[in-house]
Amino acid sequence: MSRCTGHLITGSSFKVGLRREGGLAMDDSNPTVPLAFDLAWLAVIVLWLGLVAIAWVSILRSNQARRGSAFWWCLLVLLLPISGALIWFVARPRDSGTNQRTSS
């Protein structure tokens, strides 16, 4: 595997610096690309934490909290963050109608 650093590829009117590390060429001329990746990962992490927090609040507010299975649901959401929360939102027990409004 070849490792080159500091080689410049020159064109007719511009210079682009390419650095090869581990077989991947990285463009040093645009410093905002790593920033964009960092911001994208930050957005994913914030959405993930929000989904887990909403799932935990939903679990603890449900009737499952009184039956003792809330611990196992919270553990599932913690161990399988995205899929565990989605499983909770799909498979959670529905209210038995105590909070339904009646029209009169």
CYANA upper distance limits for C-alpha pairs under 8 A (distance plus 0.5 A):
  1 MET  CA     22 GLY  CA      8.10
  1 MET  CA     23 GLY  CA      7.30
  2 SER  CA     23 GLY  CA      7.61
  3 ARG  CA     20 ARG  CA      6.37
  3 ARG  CA     21 GLU  CA      6.53
  3 ARG  CA     22 GLY  CA      7.54
  3 ARG  CA     23 GLY  CA      7.81
  4 CYS  CA     19 ARG  CA      6.93
  4 CYS  CA     20 ARG  CA      5.89
  4 CYS  CA     21 GLU  CA      7.83
  5 THR  CA     18 LEU  CA      8.26
  5 THR  CA     19 ARG  CA      5.56
  5 THR  CA     20 ARG  CA      6.66
  5 THR  CA     21 GLU  CA      8.34
  6 GLY  CA     17 GLY  CA      7.73
  6 GLY  CA     18 LEU  CA      7.76
  6 GLY  CA     19 ARG  CA      6.68
  7 HIS  CA     17 GLY  CA      7.24
  7 HIS  CA     18 LEU  CA      7.06
  7 HIS  CA     19 ARG  CA      7.44
  8 LEU  CA     15 LYS  CA      7.45
  8 LEU  CA     16 VAL  CA      6.88
  8 LEU  CA     17 GLY  CA      5.47
  8 LEU  CA     18 LEU  CA      6.95
  9 ILE  CA     15 LYS  CA      6.73
  9 ILE  CA     16 VAL  CA      6.30
  9 ILE  CA     17 GLY  CA      6.88
  9 ILE  CA     18 LEU  CA      7.79
 10 THR  CA     14 PHE  CA      6.84
 10 THR  CA     15 LYS  CA      5.24
 10 THR  CA     16 VAL  CA      7.05
 11 GLY  CA     15 LYS  CA      6.58
 16 VAL  CA     27 ASP  CA      8.01
 16 VAL  CA     28 ASP  CA      8.19
 16 VAL  CA     29 SER  CA      6.82
 17 GLY  CA     27 ASP  CA      6.79
 17 GLY  CA     28 ASP  CA      6.23
 17 GLY  CA     29 SER  CA      6.81
 18 LEU  CA     25 ALA  CA      6.59
 18 LEU  CA     26 MET  CA      6.21
 18 LEU  CA     27 ASP  CA      5.60
 18 LEU  CA     28 ASP  CA      6.79
 19 ARG  CA     25 ALA  CA      6.04
 19 ARG  CA     26 MET  CA      5.79
 19 ARG  CA     27 ASP  CA      7.20
 19 ARG  CA     28 ASP  CA      7.73
 20 ARG  CA     24 LEU  CA      5.95
 20 ARG  CA     25 ALA  CA      4.88
 20 ARG  CA     26 MET  CA      6.70
 21 GLU  CA     25 ALA  CA      7.04
 21 GLU  CA     26 MET  CA      8.05
 31 PRO  CA     35 LEU  CA      7.68
 32 THR  CA     36 ALA  CA      6.59
 33 VAL  CA     37 PHE  CA      6.94
 34 PRO  CA     38 ASP  CA      6.68
 35 LEU  CA     39 LEU  CA      6.63
 36 ALA  CA     40 ALA  CA      6.59
 37 PHE  CA     41 TRP  CA      6.71
 38 ASP  CA     42 LEU  CA      6.61
 39 LEU  CA     43 ALA  CA      6.67
 40 ALA  CA     44 VAL  CA      6.82
 41 TRP  CA     45 ILE  CA      6.66
 42 LEU  CA     46 VAL  CA      6.65
 43 ALA  CA     47 LEU  CA      6.63
 44 VAL  CA     48 TRP  CA      6.54
 45 ILE  CA     49 LEU  CA      6.62
 46 VAL  CA     50 GLY  CA      6.60
 47 LEU  CA     51 LEU  CA      6.60
 48 TRP  CA     52 VAL  CA      6.75
 48 TRP  CA     81 PRO  CA      7.94
 48 TRP  CA     82 ILE  CA      7.41
 49 LEU  CA     53 ALA  CA      6.54
 50 GLY  CA     54 ILE  CA      6.56
 51 LEU  CA     55 ALA  CA      6.61
 51 LEU  CA     82 ILE  CA      7.98
 51 LEU  CA     85 ALA  CA      7.45
 52 VAL  CA     56 TRP  CA      6.65
 52 VAL  CA     77 VAL  CA      7.22
 52 VAL  CA     78 LEU  CA      8.06
 52 VAL  CA     81 PRO  CA      6.89
 52 VAL  CA     82 ILE  CA      7.96
 52 VAL  CA     85 ALA  CA      6.80
 53 ALA  CA     57 VAL  CA      6.70
 54 ILE  CA     58 SER  CA      6.57
 55 ALA  CA     59 ILE  CA      6.55
 55 ALA  CA     77 VAL  CA      8.01
 55 ALA  CA     85 ALA  CA      6.18
 55 ALA  CA     88 TRP  CA      7.67
 55 ALA  CA     89 PHE  CA      7.95
 56 TRP  CA     60 LEU  CA      6.59
 56 TRP  CA     74 CYS  CA      6.63
 56 TRP  CA     77 VAL  CA      8.21
 57 VAL  CA     61 ARG  CA      6.55
 58 SER  CA     62 SER  CA      6.63
 59 ILE  CA     64 GLN  CA      7.35
 59 ILE  CA     65 ALA  CA      7.32
 59 ILE  CA     70 ALA  CA      6.56
 59 ILE  CA     73 TRP  CA      7.61
 59 ILE  CA     74 CYS  CA      7.70
 60 LEU  CA     64 GLN  CA      7.77
 60 LEU  CA     65 ALA  CA      5.75
 60 LEU  CA     70 ALA  CA      6.88
 61 ARG  CA     65 ALA  CA      7.30
 63 ASN  CA     67 ARG  CA      7.48
 63 ASN  CA     95 ASP  CA      8.49
 64 GLN  CA     68 GLY  CA      6.93
 64 GLN  CA     69 SER  CA      6.16
 64 GLN  CA     70 ALA  CA      5.90
 65 ALA  CA     69 SER  CA      6.93
 65 ALA  CA     70 ALA  CA      5.28
 65 ALA  CA     71 PHE  CA      8.30
 66 ARG  CA     70 ALA  CA      8.36
 69 SER  CA     73 TRP  CA      6.92
 70 ALA  CA     74 CYS  CA      6.51
 71 PHE  CA     75 LEU  CA      6.59
 72 TRP  CA     76 LEU  CA      6.61
 73 TRP  CA     77 VAL  CA      6.72
 73 TRP  CA     88 TRP  CA      7.93
 74 CYS  CA     78 LEU  CA      6.58
 75 LEU  CA     79 LEU  CA      6.58
 76 LEU  CA     80 LEU  CA      6.33
 76 LEU  CA     81 PRO  CA      8.14
 76 LEU  CA     84 GLY  CA      6.05
 77 VAL  CA     81 PRO  CA      5.41
 77 VAL  CA     82 ILE  CA      7.86
 77 VAL  CA     83 SER  CA      8.11
 77 VAL  CA     84 GLY  CA      4.84
 77 VAL  CA     85 ALA  CA      5.76
 77 VAL  CA     88 TRP  CA      8.40
 78 LEU  CA     84 GLY  CA      8.01
 79 LEU  CA     84 GLY  CA      8.00
 80 LEU  CA     84 GLY  CA      5.28
 80 LEU  CA     85 ALA  CA      8.12
 81 PRO  CA     85 ALA  CA      6.59
 82 ILE  CA     86 LEU  CA      6.73
 83 SER  CA     87 ILE  CA      6.46
 84 GLY  CA     88 TRP  CA      6.73
 85 ALA  CA     89 PHE  CA      6.79
 86 LEU  CA     90 VAL  CA      6.69
 87 ILE  CA     91 ALA  CA      6.21
 87 ILE  CA     92 ARG  CA      8.20
 88 TRP  CA     92 ARG  CA      5.61
 95 ASP  CA     99 ASN  CA      8.02
